Amino acid sequence: MRIDRAAAAAVGVLALAGGLLAAGPAQAATGAPKSDGAKAVCKRLPKTQERVDKALNRLNGDATVVGSVARLQQRVDNAHKAGHAEIEKYLNDRLTFRRGLLPTLQTRKADLGPVADWCAKNAPAAGK
């Protein structure tokens, strides 16, 4: 009995594809997190707090602070006075987004307080 090479190749490809499909879900299940990542959160907490504070200070700064809401508002006002409608619209959209960042960052800062307390009380998670 003679085996056709094309048929043998087709059977081999189907076997390989079936093996890969069967292994797919098993590999996906092993990639699931095994913990809540508390150790990593506590480790990064000081830098996270610093980053949030820095962003809030910048956004809440006066018109001389690059990146502040007040500075961008001044630029929108200047574009309006100059009659640059397209620039004003672009800057106003950026201003709207930047103002939306403030409550998000303030909430994040408030949430980090209890996290810091938890990390301090749970020394094994806060260490190393």
C-alpha positions as CSV (number, residue, x, y, z in Angstrom):
1,M,0.0,0.0,0.0
2,R,1.4,3.3,-1.1
3,I,0.8,6.5,0.9
4,D,0.4,9.7,-1.0
5,R,2.8,12.5,0.2
6,A,0.1,15.2,0.0
7,A,-2.3,13.2,2.1
8,A,0.4,12.5,4.7
9,A,1.3,16.2,4.8
10,A,-2.3,17.1,5.3
11,V,-2.7,14.6,8.1
12,G,0.5,16.0,9.7
13,V,-0.8,19.6,9.5
14,L,-4.1,18.7,11.0
15,A,-2.4,16.8,13.9
16,L,-0.2,19.8,14.6
17,A,-3.1,22.3,14.4
18,G,-5.1,20.1,16.8
19,G,-2.3,19.9,19.2
20,L,-1.8,23.6,19.2
21,L,-5.6,24.2,19.7
22,A,-5.7,21.8,22.6
23,A,-2.7,23.4,24.3
24,G,-4.1,26.9,23.9
25,P,-6.5,27.1,26.8
26,A,-4.1,25.3,29.1
27,Q,-1.5,27.9,28.4
28,A,-4.0,30.8,28.9
29,A,-5.0,29.4,32.3
30,T,-1.5,29.3,33.6
31,G,-1.0,33.0,32.8
32,A,-3.7,34.1,35.3
33,P,-2.6,36.1,38.3
34,K,-2.1,34.1,41.4
35,S,-2.4,37.0,43.9
36,D,-3.6,40.6,44.0
37,G,0.0,42.0,43.6
38,A,0.0,43.7,47.0
39,K,3.7,43.2,47.4
40,A,4.4,45.1,44.1
41,V,1.8,47.8,44.9
42,C,3.5,48.4,48.2
43,K,6.9,48.4,46.7
44,R,5.9,51.1,44.1
45,L,3.8,53.1,46.5
46,P,6.3,55.9,47.3
47,K,7.1,56.6,43.7
48,T,3.4,56.4,42.8
49,Q,2.5,59.0,45.5
50,E,5.4,61.2,44.4
51,R,4.2,61.1,40.8
52,V,0.6,61.9,41.7
53,D,1.6,64.8,43.9
54,K,3.9,66.2,41.2
55,A,1.1,66.0,38.7
56,L,-1.4,67.7,41.0
57,N,1.1,70.5,41.9
58,R,1.8,71.1,38.2
59,L,-1.9,71.1,37.2
60,N,-2.9,73.4,40.2
61,G,0.0,75.8,39.5
62,D,-0.4,79.4,38.4
63,A,0.0,80.7,34.8
64,T,3.8,80.6,35.1
65,V,3.9,76.8,35.6
66,V,4.2,74.9,32.4
67,G,1.4,72.3,32.2
68,S,-0.9,74.0,34.6
69,V,-4.6,74.5,34.0
70,A,-4.2,78.3,34.5
71,R,-1.4,78.5,31.9
72,L,-3.5,76.7,29.3
73,Q,-6.5,78.8,30.2
74,Q,-4.3,81.9,29.5
75,R,-3.3,80.5,26.1
76,V,-7.0,79.9,25.3
77,D,-7.8,83.4,26.2
78,N,-4.9,84.7,24.1
79,A,-6.0,82.7,21.1
80,H,-9.5,84.1,21.5
81,K,-8.3,87.7,21.7
82,A,-6.1,87.1,18.6
83,G,-9.1,85.7,16.7
84,H,-7.4,82.3,16.1
85,A,-10.6,80.2,16.3
86,E,-9.0,76.9,15.3
87,I,-6.1,77.3,17.8
88,E,-8.7,78.3,20.5
89,K,-10.8,75.2,19.8
90,Y,-7.7,72.9,19.9
91,L,-6.4,74.5,23.1
92,N,-9.9,74.5,24.7
93,D,-10.2,70.7,24.0
94,R,-6.8,70.2,25.7
95,L,-8.0,72.4,28.6
96,T,-11.2,70.3,29.0
97,F,-9.1,67.1,29.2
98,R,-6.6,68.6,31.6
99,R,-9.4,69.8,33.9
100,G,-10.8,66.3,33.8
101,L,-7.5,64.9,35.1
102,L,-7.8,66.9,38.4
103,P,-10.6,64.8,39.9
104,T,-9.0,61.6,38.7
105,L,-5.7,62.4,40.3
106,Q,-7.4,63.7,43.5
107,T,-9.3,60.5,43.8
108,R,-6.1,58.5,43.2
109,K,-4.3,60.5,45.9
110,A,-7.1,59.8,48.4
111,D,-7.1,56.1,47.5
112,L,-3.3,55.9,48.1
113,G,-3.6,57.0,51.8
114,P,-5.4,53.8,53.0
115,V,-3.1,51.8,50.7
116,A,-0.1,53.3,52.5
117,D,-1.6,52.4,55.9
118,W,-2.3,48.9,54.8
119,C,1.2,48.5,53.5
120,A,2.6,49.8,56.8
121,K,0.5,47.3,58.8
122,N,1.4,44.3,56.6
123,A,5.1,44.4,56.8
124,P,5.7,41.2,54.7
125,A,3.9,42.7,51.8
126,A,5.6,46.1,52.3
127,G,9.1,44.7,52.5
128,K,11.5,43.7,49.7
